[in-house]
Amino acid sequence: MPTSPSPSHPRAHLIGNPRSHLWLKAVHEAGHAVVCLAVGGTFSYATLRSSARDQMAAHVGGVKCPSPHLDAVVTCAGGLAQLHADRGARAVHRMHGALGASDSGCGDLGWLAELSKDKTVDLDAAIRSAATATAVLKPLIEVAAAALMEPKPLRALNDLEIVMALGMRPDPWIVAAELMLEAESIDYSPPDKWLIRYVREHLDAV
């Protein structure tokens, strides 16, 4: 179930709607942003806006992660989060070994190709980690996606603003903790230590 948006949200009718291109793009970018925070990384901005040609300009920029492996996990997280929103968890599990542009809506293949040149990066392992992380963090990704869909003067949110948006409501953290306990039972890889730590630390704070 999607996280219930505030009824005052100007695009409340689009939140959680898998037929909404805006919602799917918001979830994609929020997937990158939230998983980046979970691995202990930072980013400069996440943006979601229409371009002059009425195309969607969406991007998370200035991403810095503690290692190339975690950088790959963050890269994979966007397309997998979008799959969760579009097709559900079972589809993500089937697809997690083959992130294709047409299947995942992922515009990150160039970035993945660059990462694959690093012989220390195991892309299969990164995709497995990202699949579990996006399953567990789905309620938080939806909160961040809703924040990205808010009309705003600068049309971008930095990492601290996403952190603030995630911290305003305790219920998504509680759901994330429940999903973390269920992750292995729905055929995902066991949650990584960084994912367990991220959810537990924030759950203690709510």
C-alpha positions in Angstrom: 0.0 0.0 0.0 1.3 3.5 -0.8 2.0 5.8 2.0 -1.1 8.0 2.5 -0.3 11.5 1.3 -1.5 14.6 3.2 -4.9 15.6 1.7 -3.5 19.1 1.3 -0.8 17.8 -1.1 -1.4 19.6 -4.4 -1.0 16.3 -6.3 -2.5 13.9 -3.8 -4.5 12.3 -6.5 -1.3 11.2 -8.3 0.5 9.7 -5.3 0.6 6.0 -5.5 -0.9 5.9 -9.0 1.2 3.5 -11.1 -0.3 5.0 -14.2 1.0 8.4 -13.4 4.3 9.1 -15.2 5.0 11.9 -12.7 4.6 9.5 -9.8 6.9 6.8 -11.3 9.6 9.4 -12.1 9.3 10.8 -8.6 9.7 7.3 -7.1 12.7 6.6 -9.4 14.6 9.6 -8.2 13.5 9.1 -4.6 14.8 5.6 -4.8 18.3 6.9 -5.6 18.0 9.6 -2.9 16.7 7.4 0.0 19.1 4.5 -0.7 22.0 7.0 -1.0 21.1 8.2 2.5 20.8 4.6 3.7 24.3 3.6 2.6 25.7 6.6 4.4 26.2 8.8 1.3 25.2 12.3 0.4 23.8 14.1 -2.6 23.6 17.8 -3.7 20.0 17.8 -5.0 17.1 15.7 -6.3 14.9 17.3 -8.9 11.7 16.6 -10.7 10.3 19.1 -13.2 8.9 19.5 -16.7 11.3 20.8 -19.3 10.5 23.3 -22.0 9.4 20.5 -24.4 7.1 19.1 -21.7 9.4 16.2 -21.0 10.4 15.1 -17.5 13.8 16.4 -16.3 14.5 14.3 -13.2 17.9 13.7 -11.6 19.8 13.2 -8.4 23.1 15.1 -8.6 26.3 15.2 -6.7 26.0 11.7 -5.3 28.9 10.7 -3.0 29.0 7.2 -1.6 31.5 5.5 0.8 32.6 2.9 -1.8 32.2 2.0 -5.5 30.0 -1.0 -4.5 27.6 1.3 -2.6 27.6 3.7 -5.5 26.4 0.9 -7.7 23.7 0.0 -5.2 22.4 3.6 -5.3 22.5 3.6 -9.1 20.4 0.4 -9.3 18.0 1.6 -6.7 16.2 4.1 -9.0 15.0 1.6 -11.6 14.1 -1.0 -8.9 12.1 1.5 -6.8 10.2 2.4 -10.0 9.5 -1.3 -10.6 8.1 -1.6 -7.1 5.7 1.3 -7.9 4.8 0.1 -11.3 4.6 -3.7 -11.0 5.0 -4.7 -7.4 7.5 -6.7 -5.4 7.2 -10.0 -7.3 8.1 -8.2 -10.5 11.1 -6.6 -8.9 12.3 -10.0 -7.7 12.0 -11.4 -11.2 13.8 -8.5 -12.7 16.5 -7.8 -10.1 19.1 -9.8 -12.1 18.5 -7.9 -15.3 18.1 -4.2 -15.2 17.1 -3.2 -18.8 16.2 0.2 -20.0 12.9 -0.9 -21.4 11.9 -3.0 -18.4 12.9 -0.8 -15.5 12.4 2.7 -17.0 16.0 3.1 -15.9 18.0 5.9 -17.5 21.0 4.9 -15.4 22.6 2.4 -17.7 25.4 4.7 -18.7 26.3 5.2 -15.1 26.2 1.4 -14.5 28.4 0.8 -17.5 31.0 3.2 -16.0 30.8 1.4 -12.7 31.2 -2.0 -14.3 34.7 -0.9 -15.5 35.7 -1.0 -11.8 36.8 -4.7 -11.3 36.1 -4.4 -7.6 32.4 -3.9 -8.2 30.1 -6.9 -8.4 27.0 -5.6 -10.2 25.0 -8.7 -9.5 25.6 -8.2 -5.8 24.8 -4.5 -6.0 21.5 -5.3 -7.8 20.6 -7.8 -5.1 21.3 -5.4 -2.4 19.4 -2.6 -4.1 16.4 -5.0 -4.7 16.2 -5.7 -0.9 16.8 -2.1 0.0 14.1 -0.7 -2.2 11.6 -3.4 -0.9 12.4 -2.5 2.7 12.5 1.3 2.2 9.5 1.5 -0.1 7.4 3.4 2.4 10.2 6.0 2.9 10.8 6.2 -0.9 7.1 7.1 -1.3 7.4 9.9 1.3 10.4 11.3 -0.5 8.7 11.0 -3.9 5.7 12.9 -2.6 8.0 15.6 -1.3 9.6 15.8 -4.8 6.2 16.3 -6.3 5.4 19.4 -4.2 5.6 22.5 -6.4 8.5 24.5 -5.1 10.4 27.6 -6.3 13.8 25.9 -6.8 12.2 22.7 -8.0 14.9 20.7 -6.2 15.5 19.3 -2.7 18.9 18.7 -1.2 19.8 15.7 1.0 19.0 17.5 4.3 15.6 18.4 3.0 14.9 14.8 2.1 16.1 13.8 5.6 13.6 16.3 7.1 10.8 15.0 5.0 11.5 11.4 6.1 11.7 12.4 9.7 8.3 14.2 9.9 6.3 10.9 10.0 7.1 7.9 12.1 4.7 5.4 10.5 6.9 4.8 7.3 9.8 3.8 9.6 7.7 1.4 11.5 6.5 -0.2 8.2 10.1 -0.3 6.9 11.1 -2.2 10.1 8.3 -4.7 9.5 9.4 -5.2 5.8 13.0 -5.7 6.9 11.9 -8.6 9.0 10.0 -10.1 6.1 12.6 -9.5 3.4 14.0 -13.0 3.4 10.6 -14.6 3.4 9.7 -12.9 0.1 12.8 -14.2 -1.6 15.0 -11.2 -1.3 18.6 -11.3 -0.2 19.2 -10.8 3.5 19.3 -7.0 4.3 22.8 -5.6 4.4 24.2 -4.3 7.7 24.0 -0.7 6.5 20.3 -1.1 5.8 19.6 -2.7 9.2 21.5 0.1 10.9 19.7 2.8 8.9 16.2 1.5 9.8 17.0 0.7 13.4 18.7 4.0 14.2 15.7 6.0 12.8 13.2 3.7 14.4 14.7 4.4 17.8 14.4 8.1 17.1 10.6 8.0 16.4 
